[in-house]
Amino acid sequence: MDIVITYVNGADPEWLRSYSEFCDKPVIAKRYRDWGTLRYLLRAIDVNLPFVNRVFLVVSDCSQVPDWVSPRLDIVLHKDIIPEEFLPTFNSTTIEMFLHRIPGLGEEFVYFNDDIFPLLPCSPEDFFRDGKAVMDFHKCLLKNAQYRKHAFNSDRLARKALGKPAGLLFLRPKHSATTMLKSVLQEAYDKSECEIRSRISPLRENYNLNQYYFLDYQLLSGHCVGGAISKKHFSLAIATRRDMREFFRSPSSKLVGINDTKVSPEKFKTVKSMLEDCFSTIFPEKSRFEK
């Protein structure tokens, strides 16, 4: 199986210049700032997912690629997969609509945002079993946040594409490393291409879809098996160095999620240093993806 990682460094001057040229809204720091943890995600993959074939890093352009990256990491630019009329984009949901178009991507792949890290050894069966994706889902009623609106939109379109009725509840896959089947994503895209394209925007809007469209389609079309790889969640707004050190010293879950919500610009440097310290302790050695 392969891995796909989407990444953005909101401090990159080239990226900032492009943003200012095409967007009239202020940059939302928590959505674009770089925590310096990409190298540790790659180290974690190297150590705990040794069965992985290729790792693809999806970025807007070459200025986004860290200078420490080695040629063993496959770099994918937005222009390689996203139609020109939707570029530039600063919206992760737009990028997620086209991951299946990555050149050379294998049938089975795991999509990592750069806030999910494998801290313990994993097996292929944690992600795929008998050609099906291992996934876990919530059922939701309220659409009281933008990401839930995206989940609702995605659920409804997946049901429409498959001719399935919609009820009051809608699906929301759990936030984790997500398992995807390239051929199923292509099928789902082909069935709803016009509507998918009509819901694309350069910044996040309530009417967007997101990766959940593909995950819901996989589930509703019988390409998923139930199950969830164990995961611990930390919010950087409240997590203490002691709590994180204790968890990293003896992880109780295979994955850890790090949430950037409500970390002030003043607190950012302090929390970033704490996080890098924790990761460098457990993953001190360079991965094959570093020079």
N, C-alpha and C positions, 0 to 999 in steps of 0.2 A: 504494500500500500504506500501511497504518497501522503505528504503533508503540505497544506497550503496555509501560509501566514500572511495576513494583511497588516501593513505597517505604515505609520506616518510619523514624521518628525516635524511638529508644528513650529520649530525654531529655525528650520532651514530657510535661508534668505530667498532662495529661488521659489520655494513653496509659498512663502509669505507674499512675494511679489505677484505670483499668479493669483493667489486668493484675493488680494486687494484689487486686482484688475477686473475680476469677474464677479465679486460678491460685495454687496453693500451692507452686510451685517457684520458686527464685530466677531472676531475669532472666539469661539467657546473653548477656553483653555483646556478644560478637563477632557474634551473630545479629541484634541490633537497633540497634547504635550507628550514628550518622550521621557519615559521613566528610566531609560538606560538599562532595561531588562531584556532586550531582544537577545543579546549574547547568552544570557542565562537560560532563556527558553531553548535556544539551539543546543546548549550544553545538556540541558535536561532531556531533550529528544535523543541526543547522541548516547547518553547513558542509559535511559530508561525505555527507549523504543528502538532498540538496535535492529529490528526487523524492517524498519522503514526503508523504502527505496530512495525516492527523491524528495527534497524539500524545496518548495517554491516560495519565494518572497515577493509579494505583490506590492508595488510602490508606484507613485505617480510618475516619477522620472528618475534619471540616474543620480541627481543630486541628493536623493533620499537614501541612497545605499550607503551605509556606514563604511568608513575607510578600512575597517578591520575585517571586512567580509572576504572570504576566500572564494575562488572560482567553483568550489564544490556546492555552493548555494546557488540554486537556479533563480535568476532575477527575471521577474515578469513586470513589464511596464503597463500602465493602464491602457495605453494605445495598442498594446498587443492583443487585448481581449475586449475592450469596450468600443463600440462604434463611435466614430469621430464626432458625430453630432451631440454626444453626451459628455464631451470633454471640453475643458477640464472638469473634474468632479471632486467635491470635497465631502461626499456623502457615502458612507460605508455601505448603505443599502443599495446604492447604484452598483458599486463594485461587486457585491454579492450576487447580483443578477447575471454575472458573466464569468464566474469562476470556472464553469465547465468548459470554457473556451481556451483555457490555458494550454498552449502547445506542449505535447508530450505528457500531459497529465494521465495517470493511470485510472482504471475503472474505479477502484476503491481508494478514496482519499479522506483524510481527516482535516477539517478546517479549524485552525486555531486563530483566535484573536490574540494579540500579544499581551493579554491579561490572564491567560490560562497556562499553567505550567505542570508537567508531569514530574512529581517528586519521588515516586516509587516505581519500581519495574512494572511495566505493563505487558500484556500479551496481545497478539492479534485478535484474539477472541473477545477482548474488552471492547473492540470497535466493530468487528464484523464477524458474523457467524453464518456459515452455509450460504454465502453470497448475499446476505442481508445486513443492513445497517443496524447496529445496536443503539437504541435511542430511548429516552424517557421524556414524557410529556406531562404538563399540567393541563387542567381544564379551567378556563377563566370565564367570568361573566362581565366584569367591569372593564371599561376602556378608559381608565382615568389617568393614563400617562401615554406619552407618545409611542414608546416601544410596545405598549399594549395595543394601541391603534394599529401599528404595523403588524402585530401578530393577528389581530382581527382581520385586517385586509388580506393577509396571506392565507389564513384559514378559509375565508370565503372564496377566494379565487381558486384555491386547490380543490375545494368541493365542487365548484362550478366546472372546472376542467375535467373532473372525473364523473360528473353527473350525479353527485351525491347531495342529499338534502342538508340544509344548515339549520341548527337549532339555536337556542339562546346562548349556549356555551360555545366557546371557541378554543382551539388548541394553542398552547404556548410551549414549545420545547424548552427544556431546562437549559439555562445558560451554562454551557460547558464546551469542551471540544466536540465538534459536531461531525458526524459520520455521513458521508455522501457517496452516492453511486453516479458516476459521470453519465452513463447512458440514461438513467432515470431523470437526471437534471435536464439533459437535452430534450427528452420526451416532454417533460413538464414545460420547458421553455417554448417548444414548438407549438404546444397546444394553446398557449396564452400569450404568444409573442406581442400581439397588438396591444393588449391590456398592460402587459409588463412595461412596454415602451412608453405607454401613456402615463405611467405612474413614476417615471424617473425624473429626478430633479438634482441640481448641483449641490444643494444643501438639504438637510432633512426636512420633510414636510409630513403632515399628518396623513396624507393620502398615499405615501410610499408603501411598497411591499418591502420585505427583507428576506434573508435566507430561509426564514420559516416557511415561505411558500414552497420551497423545494423539499424541506423536511416534512411538512404536512402531506405533500403529494406522495413522498416515499411511504409514509405511514398508511395513508388512505388507499394506496394502490397495492399494499401488501408486500412492500420491500423493506420493512423494518421488523425487528424483533424487540420485545420489551426488555428493559434493563438499563441500568445506569452505572457507569464507572464511579467509584467513590470520589467525592470532592469536598474540600473544605473551602469556605469563603471568608475572606478578610476585607473589611472596608478600611481603606487607608485613613479615613477621617477619624477613626476611633481606635484602630489597632495599635497596640503598644509594641515597642521593640522587644520587651520581655515575652509577650504572647507569641510573637512571630518566631523569635529565636527558639522557644520551647517547641513549637510545632515543627520547625525546620529540623531541629535536632532529632526528633522522633516523630516523623509524619504518620498520621493515622489514616490518611486518605491518599489515593494515587494521584489525584489532581488537586491543585490549589488555584483558586480564583482570587485575583487582586482587583478590588474595585476602587476607582479614582474619585468617586462621588464626594463633593463638598470639601476637598482639600484646597485651602486658600493658597494664593500665590506666595504669601509670606511663609507658609508652612511647607511649601513644595520641596525646597532644597533639603530641609531637615528630614522629611519623610523619605525622600528619594535616597538619601545617604543611608538611612536605616534599612531600606529595602535592598539596596545593593550589597550592604554588609551581610544581610541574611543569606542572599543568594550566593555570594562569593564564598561563604563558609561551606555550603553544601556542594557547590559546583566550582571548585577552584581551578580545574584543568580546562584548557582550551578544547573546543570541539573541532571536528574536521571542517567546520564551516568558518573557522577563524584563521587568519594569516599567522 
